[in-house]
Amino acid sequence: MRTHAVVDSPCGPLTLVAEGDALCGLYMVDQRHRPAQLTFGSPDPGADVFARAEAELKEYFAGHRREFEVPLVFAGTPFQQLVWAELRKIPYGTTISYGQLADRLGKPAASRAVGLANGKNPIGIIVPCHRVVGSNGSLTGYGGGLECKRYLLDFEQGVLF
């Protein structure tokens, strides 16, 4: 059974979605590939998983957290799940290219597929798909919008402190 809550962030309101005691979604208002609202389940802003996720997000945006510990659960293809697991290994404050991410997965010819899986990441920010950039360092897209991606990268690199 899914439930959801909305929390504030410097990137605007974030919709948190949970299945049981694990977070399965974090979506921005105008996010590309945002599921229909009716798939988020009923509102339950007092649920422990949302309190934990909100607290960790506040710590992150205050500059006091670099890794998230809230329990996560993913619904996606096996390849998407591999990509999303690898995204979680990208260190705070760094970026890699889609090609480098494909190399890390042992699939150097799959940078396009990696990009598609990256774009369908259901748990933005916590699963840091914003840390993946074009081969020339350009911001090539972000489900939450390029402004938010730029904000997150600048924030993590200390530009906003």
Buried (B, 14 or more C-beta within 10 A) or exposed (E): EBBBBBBEBEBEEBBBBBBEEEBBBBBBBEBEEBBEEEEBBEEBEEBEBBBBBBEBBBEBBEEEBEEBEBBBBBEBEEBBEBBBEBBBEBEEEEBBBBBBBBBBBEBEEBBEBBBBBBBBBBBBBBBBBBBBBBEEEEBBBBBBBEEBBBBBBEBBEEEEE
